[in-house]
Amino acid sequence: MKIKKIAVLGTGTMGHGIALLSARVGLNVVMYGRSDASLERGFNHIKDSLNLLKAEVKMSNEKYEEILSKIKGVKTIQEAVKDVDFVIESLAENLELKQDIFRQLDEICPKEVVLATNTSGLSPTAIAKNTKYPERVVVAHFWNPPQLIPLVEVVPGEKTSQDTMKMAMEWVEFIGKKAVRMEKECLGFIGNRLQLALLREALYIVEQGWAKPEEVDKAMEYGHGRRLPVTGPLCSADLGGLDIFHNVSTYLFEDLCNYTKPSKLMQQKIEAGDLGSKSGQGFYNWTPDFLEKKQRERTEVLLKFLERDSKHK
């Protein structure tokens, strides 16, 4: 692979995870943070993730230190992108901010350097608006937590070149993730469109009084959730028979939620200050014990899938 050194802009949940993934496979990483405090938080998160991996996959102390030594923290973008082959931006989800950052990157970096963004749904064409070389701008959208979720959506803008797409795909696969290539951009890409369509229907079921939130979640966990890791919606339709799915759609599609505005139920909870785990109350009562339990369960399941994936390589 041509990429040997990368810059990661951002030290938050996604930034530190991407830095860790890249360093773990031997790439030299420069991680940009705006302050000593943000860099310290980023490195602490990296150490926490390494400690988890160390316990689960029997990582040696030598490997632990080797990975950490591959990551350097800096406080200016100019330092971060010096002599790098690839830049991945993971800063705030704000279009004007990203446009300004990519304008700066476009001016500083040689034109062969790929400029990627980890945006979860903003247009790569819009992000590249103020650049002279929009053909090297691409989306590489990681899913949270990036060190445990394999998916990375690789999305071109209107002017993104095939060489840029190829380099982004190769980097994603090299660091151990599963690259999903989009042919052209759309709002929300693939994952968030599917996720929000599912959430819209789940909210609608609760709003209509057909089932409680916990029962809706259980239906997903013990039904679709058990087969989705092996068969996605289109593969499931093929296996079940397209004629059968078509027949169901003739009467069910017209009864599904078709709201084009956010859910009133969710809006009511937000206005009441019930934001979910971050506030302690949402559809569930997020006590510290319950939050710790759910996070632990999620991590355990994701680690099992990572182990399975590694055996199938």
N, C-alpha and C positions, 0 to 999 in steps of 0.2 A: 504494500500500500504506500502511496506517495506521501500520505500525511504522517509526519513524525512529531510535530509540535503544534499544540492548539491553544487558543485563548478561550476561556470561559468567562463571559461577562455576567456577574451576578453570583452571590454567595448564599442565596436562599435555598428553599426546599429543592428546587430543580437544579439550580446552578451547582451546588455542592455535590449533588448526586451525579451529575454529568462529569464533573471533574474527577470524582472517584472512579467512575466507570472507565474513563479514558486512561487514568494513571494505572489502573489495575492491569491493563493489557500492555503496559510499557511505554505509552505515549508521554511526552513531557507536556505538562499543563501549567499555564499561567492563569491564575484565577483573579479576576478583578473585583475589588470591593471598594465602596466609596470611603470607608473609614477603617481604622484599626479595629473598632468594635465589630463591624460587619465581617471583616476577615476572620477575627477570632471566633465569631459564631459559626462561620462557614467551616473552619477547620475542626471545631468541636463537633459539629454534625458529621463531618467526615470520619472522625475518630469513633463516634458512636456507631456509625454504620459499619466501620471496619471491625469493631468489637463484636457486633452482632454476627458478621460473616465469619469472624475468627472462631466464635463459639459453635456456629452451625456447620461450617465446612472445613473445620480443622486447619485454619490458616496458621502458618508458622509466624513466630515473632519477626523473623528475618523478612518474610514477605510483607508483613504489616509495615515495617519500617521502610522497605523498598518502595512501596506504594506512596507512602507519605512524602518520601524524598523527591518524588516525581512532580509534586505540586508546589508551585511558588505563588505566594500572594503579593499583589501589587495594588496601588491605589490610584493609578492613572491609566486611561485607555491606551495612551501612547506606549507605556511600558508593557501593557498586556499583549499588544498585537505585534510587538517587535519580533521579526524573523519567524512568525508563525505561518503554518500552511493552511490553517482552517480556524475560523472564528465562529463560536456559537453564543448568541446573545440570549440571556434569560433574565431580563430585567422586568420592570413593572409592565403590566398589560395595558399600555397606553400608546395609541397610534402616533401622536405627535412626538412623544419621547423616542419611540423606536425610529421614526423617520429622521430625527436629529442625530441619533446614534449612528444610523447607517450612512447618513451623509458624511459624518466624521470618519467612519471606517473606510468608506469609499475613497476619501481623500488621502488617508494615511497608508492603507494597505496596497501593495502591488496588485495589479489587476488579475493575477492568476490565483490570488487567495480567495477561497470560498467564504462568503458571508452568510451564515445561517442564523435563523431566529427560532426560538422555542415557543413562539406564540401559540396559544391554544385555539385561535380561530380568526385572528386578524389577517387581512389580505396581504400576501407577500408582494403583490403588485403595488399596493398602496404603501407598504413599508419601504419599497425600493424607489419610490417616487422621486426623491431628491438625489439619487445616485447617477453617476455617469456610466456605470457599468452594471445595469440591472440584471444582466445575464448571469452574474455570479451570486445573486441573492436567492435564497431558498429557505423553505421552512423545514425544520427537523423537530417535530412536536413530540416530546417525551411525555409519558404519562406518570402520574404520581402514585407511589414513590418510584423515581426512575431507576433506582438500584434493584428494585424488585419486580417492576412491570416490564415485560419485554417490548411492548409496542412502541414504535416510533413512526409517526406519519411523515413521509417526505413529500412535500407539496411544492410544485413549481409556480412561479408567477407567470405573467403573460410573456415575459422576455427571458425567463430562465433557460439557460442552455442545457443541452443533453449532457455535456461534460460535467457541468455543475451537479446535475441530478445523479450522475454516475458516481462522482466523488462523495457526495452526501450519503448515498446508499452504501457505498463501500465502507465508509467510516462507521456508520450505524452498525453494520454487520460485524465489523472488526472489533468493536467494543462489546460485542455479545448480545446486541439487541435484535429485534425482529423488525426489519424495515418494511413498511407498507407504502407502496408507491401510488400516488394519485396522478392521473393523467392531466388534470387541470384543477385549479383551485375552486372552492366553494366555501361559503360561510360555515364555520364549525368543522370543516373537513369531514372525515368519515365518523370517527369515534364520538365526537360531541353531538353530531346530528342524531346518531342512533341512541346515545345516552339521554338526550333531551326529549326525543320522541317517546322513549320508555318512561321517563319521569313524568311527562305530560299525562300519559294514560294512567300511571299509578296515582297521581294526584286527583285525577278525574274520578277514579273508582272510589277514593276516600271521600271526595266532595259529594258524590251522589249517595253516600251512606251505604254502599254495597259491601264494604269491608273496612276493618280498622287498619291503620298503617302497618302494624306488626304482621297482620295476616297477608297483606299485599307483599311485604318483604319475604315472608316465609314461602309464598307461592313461587317467587323468583328464585330464592336460595335452593329450595328442594325440587324445583322443576327445571326451568330453563337453565338455571345456574349450573346444574349437574352435567348438561350436555353441551353448553356453549363453549367450554374449553376445547371440545373436540369438533363440534359442528356448529358453524355460524348460522345465521338465519337462512341464507340461500342454500347452503348445503343441507340444512335440516328440512327445507321444503323439498329438495330433490329426494332425500331419503324417505320422507313421508308420502311423496307423490304430489306432483304439481297440480294434478286434477283435483285432489282433495283440498289442497290449500286454496285453489281457485274457487271451489264451491263454497268454502267457509267465507272467503272474502266477499262473495256476492251478497251476503246478508250482514256480515259483521263490519265491513269497512264503513258503511253509512252510519253505524252506531258508535264508532270510535270517536274519541275527543278530537275536535278540529279547531280548538281555540288558536287564535293568532296573537293573543295577548298573554302575558304571564298569568299564572294561576292566582286567583283571588285568595285561595286558602294560604298559599305561600306568602302572598303580600300581607295578609293579616298577621301571620306569625312574625314577619320581619318588623312590621309596625309595632308589635308588642315587645320587640326586643328578643324574640325567641329565634336565634340564629343557628341553632343546632349545637354541636359539641363545643364550639368556640364560646358560647354564652351559657352552656349548661342545660339548655332546654330547647327542644325543637319538636319533632314528632315523637322523640323519646326524651326521657329524663336522663341527662348525661352526668351522672355522678362520677367522681374520680375513679371509683372501682369499675363502673360499667364502661367508661372510656378506655381504661387500661385493658379490660377484658376484650373488648372489641378490636382494639389495635393489636393485641397479642394474637388473637384468633386470625386476623387478616394476615399478619406477618407469617404465622405458621403455615397457612395455606399457600401463600405466595412463594415461600421458600421450598415447599414440596414441589410446586410447579417448576421452579427454577432447577431443582434437582432432576426432575423428569426431563425437562428440556435439554439439559446438559448430556443426558444419556442418549438422546435422539439425534445429537449432532453427527 
